[in-house]
Amino acid sequence: MICPNCRKDIAVGSRFCYNCGAKQPETPPPGLSPETGGTKRLMRSSTDKKIAGVCAGLADYFDMDPTIIRVLWLVAVLCLGTGLLAYGILWIVLPLAPGGVIPTSAPAAQ
């Protein structure tokens, strides 16, 4: 898939370009949209993860850019202190997304 803004190659189904940050046109992945009978589940990302994939999974579920979720999580850890505990709980509770499913926030293989 090519980003219409910066003309860089990105992963199929990406909602945001990870090169320029532009929102991509809506193209739901097959089998994961409510229109095709699939339900969207909250899962840890198996492809776009920095530590455990929790932030990327949350970003995919809420249709947001993973960087925004990561920054908000860092602020919660630094200011409130409970963000670290919540991250650990989500790491344990959330299932890992299957490797064959490409989440919408996954980067392209380089």
N, CA and C of each residue as an Amber inpcrd file, in Angstrom:
protein
   330
   0.8530000  -1.1690000   0.0000000   0.0000000   0.0000000   0.0000000
   0.9020000   1.2360000   0.0000000   0.5470000   2.2140000  -0.7530000
   1.3260000   3.4460000  -0.8780000   0.5750000   4.5860000  -0.1830000
   1.2710000   5.3560000   0.6400000   0.6850000   6.5340000   1.2820000
   0.4560000   7.6040000   0.2230000  -0.7720000   8.1340000   0.1020000
  -1.0160000   9.1710000  -0.9080000  -0.3320000  10.5010000  -0.5860000
   0.0680000  10.6980000   0.6750000   0.6810000  11.9570000   1.0700000
   2.1820000  12.0000000   0.7750000   2.9190000  10.9720000   1.2430000
   4.3800000  10.9920000   1.0970000   4.9070000   9.9920000   0.0640000
   4.0210000   9.1660000  -0.4870000   4.3710000   8.1800000  -1.5320000
   5.3380000   7.1080000  -1.0440000   5.3450000   6.8070000   0.2700000
   6.1680000   5.7240000   0.8120000   5.3160000   4.4740000   0.9340000
   5.9760000   3.3150000   0.8610000   5.2840000   2.0370000   0.9910000
   4.9930000   1.7630000   2.4600000   3.7070000   1.4320000   2.7850000
   3.3070000   1.1130000   4.1530000   2.5420000  -0.2020000   4.1450000
   2.2840000  -0.7400000   5.3350000   1.5910000  -2.0230000   5.4610000
   0.1460000  -1.9020000   4.9840000  -0.3310000  -2.9650000   4.3760000
  -1.7130000  -3.0080000   3.9130000  -2.6320000  -2.9170000   5.1220000
  -3.6320000  -2.0510000   5.0410000  -4.5900000  -1.8940000   6.1280000
  -4.1990000  -0.8730000   7.1690000  -3.0790000  -0.1830000   7.0000000
  -2.6460000   0.8220000   7.9720000  -3.6160000   1.9890000   7.9840000
  -3.9260000   2.4830000   9.1780000  -4.8130000   3.6410000   9.3060000
  -4.0170000   4.9470000   9.2650000  -2.7370000   4.8780000   9.6400000
  -1.8650000   6.0430000   9.6200000  -0.5520000   5.6680000   8.9540000
   0.0410000   6.6010000   8.2480000   1.3690000   6.3900000   7.6670000
   2.3930000   6.6040000   8.7740000   3.2700000   5.6370000   8.9890000
   4.2640000   5.7820000  10.0500000   5.4660000   6.5890000   9.5810000
   5.4650000   7.0390000   8.3290000   6.5260000   7.9240000   7.8420000
   6.1380000   9.3880000   8.0190000   4.9120000   9.7530000   7.5830000
   4.4980000  11.1630000   7.6520000   3.3520000  11.3900000   8.6310000
   2.6820000  10.3160000   9.1070000   1.6020000  10.4470000  10.0760000
   0.2480000  10.7510000   9.4830000   0.1230000  10.7580000   8.1540000
  -1.1420000  11.0860000   7.5070000  -2.1440000   9.9490000   7.6880000
  -3.4160000  10.3120000   7.9320000  -4.4790000   9.3130000   8.0440000
  -4.7490000   8.7390000   6.6670000  -4.8910000   7.4170000   6.6050000
  -5.0830000   6.7190000   5.3380000  -6.5670000   6.5220000   5.0610000
  -6.9440000   6.3280000   3.8000000  -8.3490000   6.0610000   3.4690000
  -8.8230000   4.7870000   4.1590000 -10.1050000   4.7570000   4.5100000
 -10.6760000   3.6150000   5.2190000 -10.8100000   2.4100000   4.2940000
 -10.0670000   1.3450000   4.5920000 -10.1970000   0.0620000   3.9080000
 -10.1050000  -1.0200000   4.9760000 -11.2550000  -1.5290000   5.4390000
 -11.2100000  -2.5170000   6.5130000 -10.5790000  -3.8230000   6.0470000
  -9.7460000  -4.4560000   6.8970000  -9.1650000  -5.7340000   6.5310000
 -10.2470000  -6.8030000   6.4500000 -10.0780000  -7.7960000   5.5840000
 -11.1140000  -8.8050000   5.4240000 -11.2960000  -9.6330000   6.6870000
 -12.5730000  -9.8400000   7.0600000 -12.8920000 -10.6770000   8.2040000
 -12.8390000  -9.9840000   9.5520000 -12.3480000  -8.7570000   9.6250000
 -12.2340000  -8.0860000  10.9150000 -13.2360000  -6.9550000  11.1070000
 -14.0150000  -6.6380000  10.1030000 -14.9500000  -5.5380000  10.2340000
 -16.3240000  -6.0660000  10.6350000 -17.1340000  -5.2760000  11.3290000
 -18.4790000  -5.7140000  11.6870000 -19.3550000  -6.0010000  10.4620000
 -19.0610000  -5.3540000   9.3220000 -19.8410000  -5.5840000   8.1190000
 -19.6840000  -7.0140000   7.6020000 -18.5270000  -7.6210000   7.8070000
 -18.2830000  -8.9730000   7.3130000 -18.5490000 -10.0300000   8.3840000
 -19.0810000  -9.6300000   9.5130000 -19.4240000 -10.5860000  10.5550000
 -18.3620000 -10.7580000  11.6170000 -17.1740000 -10.2250000  11.4250000
 -16.1180000 -10.3250000  12.4300000 -16.2640000  -9.2230000  13.4610000
 -15.8150000  -9.4950000  14.6650000 -15.8500000  -8.4740000  15.7080000
 -14.4300000  -8.0350000  16.0210000 -14.2910000  -6.8030000  16.3670000
 -12.9850000  -6.2570000  16.7050000 -12.6870000  -6.6080000  18.1530000
 -11.5230000  -7.2120000  18.4040000 -11.1380000  -7.6230000  19.7410000
  -9.9120000  -6.8460000  20.1960000  -9.8680000  -6.5790000  21.4800000
  -8.7100000  -5.9210000  22.0750000  -7.6330000  -6.9660000  22.3080000
  -6.5100000  -6.8410000  21.5810000  -5.4180000  -7.8030000  21.6680000
  -4.0980000  -7.0660000  21.6110000  -3.0310000  -7.6930000  22.1580000
  -1.6930000  -7.1200000  22.0380000  -1.2090000  -7.3350000  20.6130000
  -0.4920000  -6.3770000  20.0960000   0.0480000  -6.4860000  18.7410000
   1.2280000  -7.4500000  18.7290000   1.2670000  -8.2910000  17.6990000
   2.3970000  -9.2140000  17.5730000   3.4320000  -8.6880000  16.5840000
   3.1000000  -7.6170000  15.8730000   4.0240000  -7.0980000  14.8670000
   4.5720000  -5.7150000  15.1970000   3.7420000  -4.8400000  15.7550000
   4.1620000  -3.4650000  16.0410000   4.2950000  -3.2900000  17.5500000
   5.3610000  -3.8310000  18.1190000   5.5180000  -3.7300000  19.5550000
   6.9000000  -3.2130000  19.9140000   6.9420000  -2.4090000  20.9640000
   8.2070000  -1.9080000  21.4960000   8.6040000  -2.7190000  22.7200000
   7.6540000  -2.9810000  23.6150000   7.9190000  -3.8060000  24.7930000
   7.0670000  -5.0740000  24.7170000   5.7430000  -4.9090000  24.8100000
   4.8630000  -6.0870000  24.8190000   3.7420000  -6.0020000  23.8000000
   3.5940000  -4.8730000  23.1160000   2.5440000  -4.7250000  22.1220000
   1.2350000  -4.2010000  22.6720000   1.2140000  -3.7900000  23.9440000
  -0.0110000  -3.3050000  24.5650000  -0.4610000  -1.9890000  23.9360000
   0.4300000  -1.0410000  23.7950000   0.0680000   0.2670000  23.2350000
  -0.3780000   0.1480000  21.7800000   0.3110000  -0.6640000  20.9930000
  -0.0810000  -0.8470000  19.5980000  -1.4220000  -1.5550000  19.5040000
  -1.6970000  -2.4930000  20.4070000  -2.9980000  -3.1580000  20.4290000
  -4.1170000  -2.2020000  20.7920000  -3.8780000  -1.3380000  21.7810000
  -4.8660000  -0.3290000  22.1490000  -5.0980000   0.6520000  21.0010000
  -4.0230000   1.0600000  20.3390000  -4.1440000   1.9900000  19.2160000
  -4.9420000   1.3640000  18.0730000  -4.7180000   0.0960000  17.8080000
  -5.4630000  -0.5870000  16.7550000  -6.9370000  -0.6970000  17.1200000
  -7.2320000  -0.9820000  18.3750000  -8.6140000  -1.1360000  18.8170000
  -9.3720000   0.1870000  18.7500000  -8.7180000   1.2800000  19.1500000
  -9.3670000   2.5870000  19.1670000  -9.1300000   3.3980000  17.8910000
  -8.5200000   2.7990000  16.8700000  -8.2370000   3.4580000  15.5870000
  -7.4530000   4.7520000  15.7710000  -6.3590000   4.6670000  16.5170000
  -5.5000000   5.8180000  16.7560000  -4.0830000   5.4960000  16.3270000
  -3.2410000   6.5100000  16.2770000  -1.8300000   6.3280000  15.9700000
  -1.1350000   5.7430000  17.2050000  -0.3430000   4.6750000  17.0590000
   0.3220000   4.0750000  18.2280000   1.2410000   5.0290000  18.9760000
   1.8300000   5.9900000  18.2800000   2.7240000   6.9400000  18.9410000
   1.9730000   7.7900000  19.9590000   0.7470000   8.1660000  19.6430000
  -0.0640000   8.9600000  20.5690000  -0.3530000   8.1580000  21.8360000
  -0.7020000   6.8910000  21.6630000  -0.9790000   6.0330000  22.8140000
   0.2830000   5.8600000  23.6550000   1.4300000   5.6730000  23.0040000
   2.6860000   5.5000000  23.7480000   3.0460000   6.7420000  24.5530000
   2.8370000   7.9230000  23.9710000   3.1350000   9.1730000  24.6830000
   2.1780000   9.3480000  25.8600000   0.8870000   9.0790000  25.6480000
  -0.0750000   9.1880000  26.7440000   0.2430000   8.1970000  27.8630000
   0.6760000   7.0080000  27.4950000   1.0340000   6.0090000  28.4980000
   2.2660000   6.4580000  29.2930000   3.2350000   7.0380000  28.6230000
   4.4260000   7.5370000  29.3060000   4.0620000   8.6460000  30.2870000
   3.1590000   9.5320000  29.8880000   2.7060000  10.6000000  30.7890000
   2.0070000   9.9970000  32.0020000   1.1860000   8.9540000  31.7780000
   0.4940000   8.3070000  32.8970000   1.4790000   7.6440000  33.8480000
   2.5330000   7.0660000  33.3220000   3.5390000   6.4240000  34.1700000
   4.2990000   7.4730000  34.9740000   4.6810000   8.5630000  34.3350000
   5.4820000   9.5780000  35.0080000   4.6730000  10.4150000  35.9940000
   3.4340000  10.7490000  35.6480000   2.6420000  11.6360000  36.5050000
   1.8500000  10.8970000  37.5800000   1.1770000   9.8510000  37.1830000
   0.2790000   9.1860000  38.1150000   0.9110000   7.9790000  38.7950000
   1.8690000   7.3480000  38.1430000   2.5400000   6.2090000  38.7400000
   1.8040000   4.8880000  38.6030000   0.4930000   4.9310000  38.3800000
  -0.2680000   3.6870000  38.2480000  -0.2310000   3.1420000  36.8290000
   0.3020000   3.8930000  35.8970000   0.3770000   3.4460000  34.5110000
   1.2340000   2.2090000  34.3510000   2.2750000   2.0930000  35.1410000
   3.1500000   0.9170000  35.0740000   2.4090000  -0.3380000  35.5330000
   1.6340000  -0.2180000  36.5950000   0.8400000  -1.3430000  37.0870000
  -0.2190000  -1.7340000  36.0600000  -0.9030000  -0.7420000  35.4850000
  -1.9310000  -1.0230000  34.4800000  -1.3210000  -1.6790000  33.2430000
  -0.1410000  -1.2290000  32.8350000   0.5320000  -1.8250000  31.6760000
   0.8660000  -3.2920000  31.9500000   1.3660000  -3.5780000  33.1400000
   1.6800000  -4.9550000  33.5100000   0.4480000  -5.8470000  33.5240000
  -0.6430000  -5.3220000  34.0380000  -1.8880000  -6.1030000  34.0630000
  -2.3810000  -6.3680000  32.6430000  -2.3620000  -5.3460000  31.7890000
  -2.7950000  -5.5360000  30.4050000  -1.8700000  -6.5010000  29.6600000
  -0.5880000  -6.4750000  29.9660000   0.3730000  -7.3920000  29.3460000
  -0.0040000  -8.8420000  29.6590000  -0.4380000  -9.0800000  30.8820000
  -0.8100000 -10.4300000  31.2990000  -2.1910000 -10.8200000  30.7650000
  -3.1510000  -9.9030000  30.8110000  -4.5470000 -10.2170000  30.5080000
  -4.8300000 -10.2930000  29.0090000  -4.2790000  -9.3750000  28.2200000
  -4.6110000  -9.3270000  26.7970000  -3.9370000 -10.4640000  26.0330000
  -4.6960000 -11.1340000  25.1570000  -4.0850000 -12.1850000  24.3440000
  -3.2350000 -11.5810000  23.2380000  -2.2610000 -12.3390000  22.7770000
  -1.3960000 -11.9050000  21.6860000  -2.1190000 -12.1310000  20.3650000
  -2.0930000 -11.1410000  19.4890000  -2.7460000 -11.2620000  18.1850000
  -2.0520000 -12.3460000  17.3680000  -2.8020000 -13.0960000  16.5840000
  -2.1770000 -14.1240000  15.7410000  -1.1930000 -13.5080000  14.7590000
  -0.1430000 -14.2440000  14.4220000   0.8950000 -13.7390000  13.5280000
   0.4190000 -13.5200000  12.1110000  -0.5930000 -14.2550000  11.6430000
  -1.0810000 -14.1230000  10.2780000  -1.9530000 -12.9120000  10.0720000
  -2.5430000 -12.3670000  11.1430000  -3.4080000 -11.2170000  11.0410000
  -2.5620000  -9.9620000  11.0940000  -2.7000000  -9.0940000  10.1080000
  -1.9610000  -7.8450000  10.0880000  -2.8210000  -6.7720000  10.7320000
  -2.4490000  -6.3050000  11.9390000  -3.2140000  -5.2420000  12.5510000
  -3.0830000  -3.9590000  11.7410000  -4.0410000  -3.0580000  11.9260000
  -4.0520000  -1.8500000  11.1200000  -2.9010000  -0.9240000  11.4400000
  -2.2630000  -1.0740000  12.5920000  -1.1800000  -0.1840000  12.9570000
   0.1930000  -0.8130000  12.7480000   0.2490000  -1.9330000  12.0300000
   1.5180000  -2.6460000  11.8500000   2.3850000  -1.9770000  10.7930000
   3.6910000  -1.8910000  11.0230000   4.5880000  -1.3370000  10.0140000
   4.8620000  -2.3700000   8.9250000   5.2850000  -1.9100000   7.7780000
   5.6220000  -2.7970000   6.6820000   6.9820000  -3.4370000   6.9220000
   7.1510000  -4.6340000   6.4350000   8.4410000  -5.3120000   6.5710000
   9.4710000  -4.6160000   5.6740000  10.6460000  -4.4080000   6.2300000
  11.6540000  -3.6940000   5.4540000  12.8230000  -4.5720000   5.1810000
